[in-house]
Amino acid sequence: MRALQLFCSMQWQGVVPTVITYSSLITALKHSKQPELAWQVFQAMQLQGMVPDVITYNALILSLIHI
């Protein structure tokens, strides 16, 4: 998936993801019907010390609704 490749490439280049970056990735995973991966990204986000916002939670819930 292109969004995940781009996300990994950004991190490899030293770009620190923001809550917006994570929310966008979770939304992309929702659209590609990969709720388990969206959940893993959400957990990784929290391990990085990021605080999810309402947009992040909305994207995650919409993703997990289709399990």
N, C-alpha and C positions, 0 to 999 in steps of 0.2 A: 504494500500500500504506500502510495506516494507521500502522504502526510506523515506517516511514521518514519519513512526514510529521511524526509526533510528535518523532522524533529531530531532524529539521531545525529544527522549531519551538523545541525546547529550546535548540539551539545559537544560534539567532537571538536568543533571549531572554537569552543570556549564561550559560546553564547549561553547566558543563564536564562532559562525559561521563566516566564512570569505566569501568574494565574490565568492571564488571557491566553497564553500559549497552550497551557494544559487544557483549558476549556475548549479551545479550538480543536485540539487533537481528540479530545473525548467526543466532541460533536462529529468530527470526521469518522471516527470509529463507529459511532451510532449510525451514520449514513451507510457505512459499509457492512453493517450488521455484524459487528464484532463486540458484543457486550462484555464478554469475559476480558478481552484486552482493554476495553474502556475502564473496567473495574481495576485492572492491574495498573493502568496509568494513574488512576485516581489515588490508589494506595501509594504509588511511587511519589506522587506529588506531595502527599502528606509526609512521607519519610524525608523528603527534601526540606520540610519545614514550611511548605506553602500552605496558606489558609484558603480553602475553597470559598468561593463567593456564591451568590444565588444563581448565577449563570452556570457555574460549574456543576452545582447540584442539579439544576434543571437538565443539563445535558446528560448527566449520569443517570438520572431517573428515567428520562426518555429512552436512553439506551437499554437500561435493565428491564424496562417494561416488556420488551420483546423476547425475553429468555423463555 
